[in-house]
Amino acid sequence: MEFSINLSVPEKTAADCLVLPVFGTHLSALAADLDHDGWLAETCNELGEAVGSTLYIPLPGRRVLLVQLGSEKSLDTEALRKAALATAKALLAGKSTSADIFLAIAAAKAVGLKDAVAIVSQALVFEGYRFVQFKSAPDAPAALVSVNIAVSKKAEVEKAEQGLQVGVALGHGMNLTRDLGNLPGNVCTPTYLANAAHLLAASYKMKCTVLEKPEMEALGMGSFLSVAQGSIEPPKLICLEYQGGKKSDKPIVLVGKGITFDSGGISLKPGPEMDEMKYDMCGAATVMGVIRAIAEQGLAINVVGVIPTCENMPSSNAVKPGDIVTSMSGQTIEILNTDAEGRLILCDALTYVARYEPELVIDIATLTGAIIIGLGHVASGLFSNDDQLADDLLKASRETGDKAWRMPLWDDYQEQLKSNFADMANIGGRPAGSITAAAFLSRFTKEYTWAHLDIAGVAHKSGAAKGATGRPVPLLVEFLTQRAAAKKK
């Protein structure tokens, strides 16, 4: 799909489809010169008043798509986001090959032109995603190939183009995350992820380093390697370094859990829906999607992505319940449940990242089913050892609609991790399962400011809508964008 930003008025557009905003029961004033006889305005009554409602109307030589934005006084980013997604779905399901969209002009006063263009373009890229590479007879591609997001003044073109770059880059980042997440486990192995990271680095002139098993053994990553030992697939520790800021600036480090398939190991998971354990690497996929989005924008910030990746499989040499392993930090861990493996690979990665002398560290992981019990499929669980970092992440979540909710991380929960035989156990029992998992990780993050996002409830959908969502890429890209802007001041 090709995007453009151009001065345009509805009555002179040459596009196959004209997308016009509606406020309640009133057609936007933008269409006044097009609606000579008032027919379009009358048709608005058929649209419905729910934000995101759409209605196609045939006109001589083209079609008009009416889109409900709700009350003009209450229009905000959330309403525009909903309307933009509905617009994208309608356009991509239609037969028009080109479209001229006037939503950004209508929302510019309430949302800001740059943000409005970013929201509209991101929605189109996101809704245009299709995962069809394994289908012998995939559905025909969408007819829509050309989109113009209209502006009303020449002076607005540059700002709108900036918004277009932001929106398209975010869409591409989310779609990379979705692609990696949706790949089957027999394709998306740790080696595949490492190769994908090398390709991403080459595309955007970044540094990519991949540590192999012997190097991890030399570093003493006994916890990470204990998870990998049950699989024939070799583990990898992937390090992507994006340097968009000053060389002297400390990097923000993103650590993504990369279990490319999680059988549970010896503590085997039940069979139903086990296929969805290919999504246990969505933390890793998120890191790669975020880095692609910021690299495509050329964001002025330094970011390091660290991805510990392996499979968790049962075999004769798999780690067993009751085994004790030594982490890279020197702390020993009694493994009471081999299905609590994400924290075992993350703890060594969190120790490793201290060598980057980071400004802060955020890990992203499909870590616990318990977070779904607590927050459902609406919000990521946020844990942090720093109030300001937590506040900044929550601010980014509000501004993007990529919801997160802060959970407690009090020392009281550490009691549940006590072991009679090692420094700690890898589980703390059923109560507060997501919190004790975060408490476990916190033992390896004493040297720096840290946050943990448990994305088990939001990284993918099940049932008829099964598929990776691309979350929390928007939250993290917005967080990094705000950090980059703060550094300029």
N, C-alpha and C positions, 0 to 999 in steps of 0.2 A: 504494500500500500504506500502510495506517494502522498506526502503532505505538502501543503503550501500555505503561506500567509499572504493574503491580498486584500486591497481595498475592494469592497463589493457592496452592492445594494441589491435587494431581492428582485426587483423588477428587471434587472439587467443581467442576471446570472445566466451562464450558458450550461451549468451543470444539469445532469439528469434529475437530481433531487435537491430540493430546497428545504433546509431544516429551519423551522421557525419556532421561536419560543412563545409560550402562552403563559400568562399570569392569571391564574384562577379561571375566569370566564372571558378574559380579555386578551385578544391578540396583541402581541407586541407592536408598538408604534413603528417599529422597523418595517412592517409590511403594509403600512398605510397606502403607499403609492401602488402596491401590487393588487390590493383588494378594492378595486374601483367600485364594485357594486355591493360590497359588504357581505358577500357570500362566505368568505373565509371566517370573518368575525362571527357570523351566525353558527358556523360549523363548530366553533370552539365549545359550544354547549354539549356537543356529543363526545368530547374528549374525556370528561371526568376530571375531578379536581385533585386526585392523588398525584403527588409529585412523581414524575417518571412515566406517567401515562403517555402513550403515543397514538397517533392516528394518521394514516396515510390518506391523502386527498389527491385525486387526479386533476391535473390542469392541462390545457393544450400544450403539448410538447414536453411536459415534465410532470413530476410528482412533487407534492408538498408533504413533508412530514411535520406534523404539529407535535410539540413536546411540552408537557406541563412542568412548569417550574414552581408552581404554587404561588403564595402571596409574594408580591414584589418586596414588601416591607420585611418579610422574614427570610428572604433568600440568603443562604449561606453556603459554605463549601460543602457541607453534608448534602444539602438539597441538590446542589449542582452536580455533585458526584453521582448521586442516584439518577438524576436526569441524563447525565452523560452516558452512563452505562446502559440505560434503557435506549437511548438514541443509537448507540453503537450496535446493540443487539438488533434493533429494527433495521438499520441500514445494511448490516451484514447478512440479514436474512432476506433482504429484498433483491430486486433485479437491477437496481441502478448501478451504473459503473462509475459515476462521479457524483459528488455531493458538495454543496456549499452550505456551511454550517454557521448560523448566526447566534448560537448560544453564548459564546464568549463576549460578544458585544453587549448582550442583554444583561450578563452577570458582572460586567467589568466594574460597575459602581459598587456593588456589594462585596465582591470577592477580590477585585483587582484583576486587571487584564492578563498579566503574566500567569497568575495562578489559575485563572479561568481557562486559558489556552492549554496549560499543562494538564488540567483535569480532563478536558475534552479529548486531547490527543492521547493521553495515557489510557483512557477508557477504550478508545478505538484499537490501540495496539493490544491491549489486554483481551478484549472480546474477539479480536481476530485470531487468537491462538487456537491451533488445532493440533492434536497429537494423533497423527495418522500413519506414522512411518512403518507400523507393523500390520497395517490393513492391506490386503491384496486388492481391494476395490474401495478405496477411500471416497468419501463424499466429494462432490465437485467443490472446488474452491469458491469463495464468495465472489460475486460479480464486482463488488466495489473495489476499485483500484486507485482512485484518485479522490483526495479530500482537500478542500480549501476551507480553512478556518478564517472567517471574514473579520476584518477590522474596519472601522469607520473613518479613520484619519491616517494620513501618511506618517505622521509622527508616532503612531502606535505600532508600526510594523516591527521595529527593532525589539521592543519589549515583548511583543507577541511571539517573535521568533525565538527569543530566550525561553519563553514558556513552552514553546513547541519542543525545543531541545530537551528541556527538563522532563516533560511528559513522555516523550518517545523513549528517552533513556531509561526512565523508570519502568515503562512497559516492557522494554527489552530485558531489563534485569529481572523482573518478575517472571517473564516467560522462560528465561534461562533456568531459573529456579524450578519452575513447573516442569520443564523438559527433563531435567536431571531427576527430579522426584518421580516422575511418571515412568521413567525407564524401568524395565524389569531387572530383577537382581542378577539374572544370568548375563545381562549386558552391562549394567552399571555396577561394575566391580570396583574395588579400591584402585586397581590399575587403570580402569577407564576414567575414574575421577581425576587421577593424577595426570593422565593425558589431556583431559578436558582443561585442567588448570594450566598446563603448558600452552595449550592453544589459546586460552584467554590471555595469558601473559604475552604471547607473541603478537596477538592482535592489538594490544594496547601498550606495548613496550614496557612491560613490567618484569620484575625478577621473580622467577619461580624456582623453588628448591624442593626436592622430594627426598625425604630421608627413608632409607630402606631398613629392613629388619636388623641387619648387623649394626648399623649406626644407632638404632634405638636400643639395642642390647648394650652397646658401649656407653650409652647415656644412662642406663639403669632404669629404663621404662618397663619395669616388671609388671605393673598393673595393666597398662595398655596391651602388652604382649600376651598376658594371660588370657585376654578375651580372644585374641587372634589365633591362639595356638590350636583351636579346634577346627580351623578351616584350611583348605589347601590354597586359598587365595592369600597372597602375601599382603601384609599390612603396609600402609604408607602414612607418612606424616608430611602433609603438603603445606608449603609456606609460600604465599603470594604476597609480594611487596609492591604496593602502589605508592608512588611518591609524587604527590601533586603539590605539596607544601614546601616549605624551606627545609633544607637538609638538617638544620639545627632543631627543627620541631620534633618533639617526641611523637611516635605514632600511636594511633588508636588501634588496638588489636582486637579482631573478631575471631572467636574460636567456634568452629562449627562441628557438632557431632556427626560423624560420617559412618554409621553402621549401615552398610549397603544392603544387608539383609539380617534380620534379627529373629532367629528361631527360638530364642530364649536359652540356647545352649542345653546343658544337662537339665536345667529347670525349664523343660520344654513348654512352650506356649500351647494352648488348645488350638485345634485345627481351624475352626471357623474364623474367617477374616485374617488368617495368618498371612495371606498374600499381601495384605496392606503393610506388612513389616518391611517391604521395600522402601517405604516412606521414612524409615528410621534414619535416613541420611539427609533429611530435609534441613537440618541445621547447617550441614556442609553446603547443601545447594543454596541456602540463603546467603551464606558468606560469598559464594561465587556470584550470585545474582546482584548483591549489593556492590561488590567490587566492579562488576561490569557497568552498573548504572552510574557510579561515580566517575569511572574512567571515561565513559562515553561523554559525560558532561565536562570532564577536565576539572573536577572539583579540587580546589586548592587546599588539600589536606593530605596528611600521610596516614595510610591505613595498611595494616598487615593482616592478612587472613591466614589462620592456622587451622588445618583440618586433619584431625586424627581419623583414619578410616580403616575399617576391616569388616569382616563378617563375624557374626556370633553363631557358631554352629555346634551341634553335638557330635562327638566322635570319641574314639578310644583314647585320644590324647587331649580332649577338651578339659578345661578347668572344671573342678568339681566343687559342689557345696562343701564347705569346711576347709578348703584350701586356703593357705595364707600366702600372700604375695607382697613384695616390697616395691613401693612406688618410687619414681624418680626423686621425690623429695626425701626419701629415706624412711617415710612413715609406712608401717605395715598395715595390711588390710585383710581381715578375715572375710572370705566370700561366702556369705550365707545363702545367696540366691544368684545364680549365674545370669538370670534375666534382668538383673540390675547392673547391666554392663556399661551403659552409657557413661556413668560417672567414673567407671574404671579407666576408660580411655581418656576422658576429659581431664581427670586429675593430673595425669602426666603431661598432657598438652598445656594445662594451666601452669604447671611448674616450668615447663620449657619456655613459655613466652616471656618470662622475667628477663631473659637475655636481651630483649628488645628495649628494655627500660621504658615501658609504655606509659603514656599519659593516663590511660585507663584501659581496662579489658572488659569486653562483653562476650559471654559465651551464649550460644543459641543451640537449643537441643530439644528434640522430641524425647524428653527425659522420663516422664511419668504418666501413667494412666490416672493417677490421683489428681492431677491438675484438671483433668476433664471432669471428674466428679465435683471439683470445687468451682470451676469457671465455665464448664460446658465447652461449646465450640465457638464462643464469642470473643474471649480475650486471652492473650498470652499471660502467663504468670510471670511477674517481675520480682526478682529478689536482688538486693544490693547491700553492700557494706558501706554505702555512701549516700546520704540523703539528697545531695545536690544532683548526683548522677541519676538517681531514681526520678527526681522531679523533672530533669531534662528529658528523660526517656518518656515519661508520662505526657509531657507537653507535646512531644513529637507524635505520640499516639493519638492525642486529641486532634491535632491539626491534620492528620492524615486519615482519621477514621479507622486506623489499624489499631484496634483497642488492646490495651494492656492494663493489668491491675496489680498493684503492689501487694505482695504477701509478706508476712513477718519472717524474720530471720534471727529470733532471739536465742541467746545461749541455752535457754531451757531445753530446746530441742536437741542439743548435742548429747544429752543424757541417753537418748534412744540409740545412739550409735556405739555405745560402750561394748567392748568385747572382753571376754575372759582370757583370750589367747593372743590378741594382736592390739595394735594401737587403736583400731576402730573396726567396726563391722561395715559392710557395704549397704546394709539396709537397717531401718529402724522400726520395722513392724508396720502394721496397717495404719495406725493413727498418723495423720499429718504427713502422708507419704511424699508429697511434692516438697514439703518444707524440709524434711530430714534429708532428702536428696540434695537440696540446695545447701543445707548445713554441712553435708559431707564435702561438697565442692569448696565451701568457704574455708575449709582447713588448708587448702592449697593456694589461697589467694591473699595471704597476709602481707605480701610485699607491695601490693598496688591497689588502686581503686578498681572495684569490680562490680559487674552486674551479671545476672543470669536470667535468660528468658526461656521459660519452659513453654514450648510451642506445640506440645503434643495434641492439643485440642484445636489448633487453628491451621496447622501446616497442610492438612489435606482433608478432603471430604470423602464420605463413604456412600454406599447405596447407588442410586441411579446417577447421582452427580459425582461419583468417585473420581478423584483427581487431585493433584497438588494445587494449592491456592496461590502460591507466590508470597504468602505472608511469612514473616514480618518484614519483607524487603522495604515496603513504603515507610514503615516506622523508622528503620535504621538509616535509610537514605536521608530522610528528613532530619534525623538527629545529627548526622554527619554534615548536612548542609548548614544547619544552624551553628555547628561547631566551627565550620570553615568561615562563616560570616563573622563570628565573634572574633576570630583570629585577625581579621582584616581591620578591626576597630583599634 
